């Protein structure tokens, strides 16, 4: 079983192959994103410092969420503004989420995937978007207000394996928090931030209202996958939600698969993206997402 980082170039090219075909502007914006991804790290860092850092509302320029509002900055989330965020994952959500369902976006960042979930579950569905970095969660909340989407609830905390609730210190990376600083193969930690973390099995009954069912879950938590899953074993066992997990550096793959199997899921994840080496068997590469099916 592989446990290594798949570089941005490979992933970007895969995204290009999977990407949406919706006109010339789509090609232009995806080309811009690919250029940024292929640029050397030193030059890329300098380019990032040249683009606007101000957090403000933007119209998403391309992709299936084109025209929606997104509160973020070019420096922290140019892929969100360009509409080129993980097309494979967005396509999976489109195929998997159904009207009226309840979905959890764990590690919601600025809310792009939460927007995609809300589009699929509709006005009768619900999305709970968990984002522990307070400034980012504030942007996420503003995004939902601008788009008039009361069905999306922004929850300003992380999820973990504490008995109930605790405060821990984590590094910040752009608009995210991370258990380690190795994101995209580069140490990019910016600061240390105190983060509120809760066990989902404890928290969920207090926030779900009269609809406890959970139909779908996306987890992208920068190395905290095991903690999050450990704290939601009851929900996984009870509701068997559709599940997609992005795996990261430092997470033991066997421990991850053992935990999912313990909760009633198949050990064999389905890659959201197919990259060299994964044509027949999932390798659980760093920074790629895998869908897991309840048995």
Secondary structure, 3 states (H helix, E strand, C coil): CCCCECCHHHHHHHHHHHCCCCCHHHHHHHHHHHHHHHCCHHHHHHHHHHCCCCCEEEECCCCCCCCCEEEECHHHHHHHHHCCCCHHHHHHHHHHCCCCCEEEEECCCCCHHHHHHHHHHCCCCEEEEECCCHHHHHHHHHHHHHCCCCCEEEECCEECCCCCEEEEEEEEECCEEECCCEECCEECCCEEEEEEEECHHHHHHHHCCCCCCCCEEEECCCCCHHHHHHCCHHHHHHHCCEEEEEECCCCCHHHHHHHHHHCCECCCCEECCCCCCCCCCCCCCECEEEEECEC
